[in-house]
Amino acid sequence: MKIRTEFPRTVREIEHFTIPMSDGAKLAARMWLPEDAETDPVPAILEYIPYRKRDLTAERDVGHHPYIAGFGYASVRVDLRGSGESEGLLTDEYLQRELDDGVEIIHWLANQPWCSGAVGMIGISWGGFNGLQIAALRPEPLKAIVTICSTDDRYADDVHYMGGCLLGDNLSWASTMFDQNTHPPDPALVGDQWRDMWLERLEKSGFWLETWMAHPHRDDYWKHGSVCEDYGAILCPVMAVSGWADGYSNAVFRLMENLSVPRKGLLGPWSHKYPHEGVPGPAIGFLQEVRAWWDRWLKGIENGIEDEPMLRVWMQDSVPPTTSYTERPGRWVAEPAWPSPHIGSLGFTLDRWRLAPASEAVPEQPLPIQSPLSVGLFAGKWCSYQAPPDLPHDQRQEDGGALVFESEVLEEDLEIFGAPTVELDLSSSEPVAMVAARLSDVSPNDKATRVTYGLLNLTHRESHENPTPLEPGKRYRVTVQLNGVAQRFPKGNRLRLSISTSYWPLAWPPPRPVQLTIHGGTSTFTLPVRPPRPEDAELRPFEVPEAAEPLAATLIRPREEEWRVIRDLRRDISKLEVLLDTGVTRYEAIDLEIGSRTLETYTYRADEYDSLAGETRWERKFTRGDWEVRTVTRTLLTSNETSFHLRADLDAYEGASRVFTRSWHAVIPRELV
């Protein structure tokens, strides 16, 4: 990362101020503003998220907000109502109150004397979501957005459900927000009211996992905030960004296809991070790209950015399997539009253990599969949040519990770009079943690197809104779409398609063990093939990553991270254990120390579906002098054939005294999950 210290405009920081809402609530903000903006007004850029502007996102914020401000923008970071030092309560994601607040903030910014009247929004994850959602509300001053690692579809393509299957990340994410909602405002900013604000949050923020699991199908709850319900509502230019290691890459393709406004898509090798900090690398000069986007749409500078290709992605090269990569080799390729006329298809027929060329006649044959619950222990997370060891490992152990179809050795390089699809002719032994499909790159030494995958709850084969049970023994034709990807398979390697009936703990398995019968000869696999194009070599290169000066912070206790699969063969218990201890960091400028420790465990016994359990524990501490606040949250999710069982506990401490405790217990019907 190149640190930039000189900018065209001198910037001053306003560390804390509040923005009034129409109902009287005040939202906390931080801003980096050119010193002469009152006499030479500038556009405003808003990042609007719930993660504590003063400390938890401060290191990230000071890298890019003052950088953008230095080029003539007011860069503003606002905490959502009920988070950080903002008043009120945060009781769920993307509520209408949050979006209405966002619209009010935009109008407030546009009306300030230092603002030119033009506003943009930028954000990653939550801030990418609400950027799209607020854009669909069309506040007049909002002229463009940059949405990173987000989605247009809150049900079908978010952390909660995938293909109608309940994701393990749903529990993980709910536990993250369970912790976040216990954080106190900083007494140094809000004064003596901090304790009352804190206790109100502890009492009333709620236990969100219960809400999310009470909506297992695509109903109005999920349609709210899903801009795919009406792409035409978005009238401002959109830059959409993600990475192949992120959980939100598919949304970039859909936004490019369905929006009608000026738009750009960018997909790198990255995890859930801003691309100038991108891991796996290569990181890029993303802030320079963003600056050009704002210059065009907020300042009206004719810089030609709209003439560049609509979609630019990192074509990944073949790599050995591992759970963490520093760099992913490859090259940048681009398409002028999406869907692209340059992409064809390569078809295969599923034969016994083979991917037969589509032109080959293959006899019909039943191929049964009933996977052990161990399939998925090496799958990694649905979303790699920071590319620690949470990417998929060698797939050979996974493939021992799956139906495997493998191509002949490739006689020449093969490049795919887009979403592979599997069309299965199948029957099920149970009325509720799922299928997981994985595409792997198999090297001559037989190591298997997962390239992409897809899930489908087979009761959702026709509809996510109105799923229907399967009739055991009846044959159905279903399509499983794998996540979109750009990947080169080199000459000498093989393609492997693997089909399993479970994928725990990435997804929660069906209520009972299931045997699927896949019919070879009538089931197919299709790859989106893109031949290399000479135009790719002429693409404008990205600049090196840049950022403003980093925040002064001292690591008091080092970070610790573990990702362990534990097999107790005597008791036949298997466990995935994920530890993330961020250590303790001291933020010098505000005399504050923060530490956190998270432990997630996912267990099962033998092949007993009633033994499945996911458990999380978060501990967080804030310390300044003799002021110390600590919170502990615990969540346990189990299931049987008919229902999910949720238990949760929250304890909060001021110094050595426990000042708040509460427990939750809920039973939720499975409803074809």
Beta strands, then each sheet from edge to edge (+ up, - down):
strand 1: 2-3
strand 2: 11-20
strand 3: 26-34
strand 4: 42-49
strand 5: 74-79
strand 6: 115-124
strand 7: 142-148
strand 8: 161-162
strand 9: 165-166
strand 10: 238-243
strand 11: 263-268
strand 12: 311-316
strand 13: 330-335
strand 14: 344-351
strand 15: 354-357
strand 16: 365-369
strand 17: 403-406
strand 18: 414-418
strand 19: 421-428
strand 20: 434-442
strand 21: 448-457
strand 22: 476-481
strand 23: 485-489
strand 24: 494-500
strand 25: 516-520
strand 26: 524-529
strand 27: 546-547
strand 28: 553-557
strand 29: 560-568
strand 30: 573-587
strand 31: 592-605
strand 32: 608-624
strand 33: 627-639
strand 34: 643-654
strand 35: 657-669
sheet 1: 1+ 27+
sheet 2: 2+ 3- 5+ 4+ 6+ 7+ 10+ 11+ 12+ 13-
sheet 3: 8+ 9-
sheet 4: 15+ 14- 26+ 19- 22+
sheet 5: 15+ 14- 26+ 19- 25+ 16-
sheet 6: 17+ 24- 20+ 21-
sheet 7: 18+ 23-
sheet 8: 28+ 30- 29+
sheet 9: 28+ 30- 31+ 32- 33+ 34- 35+
end
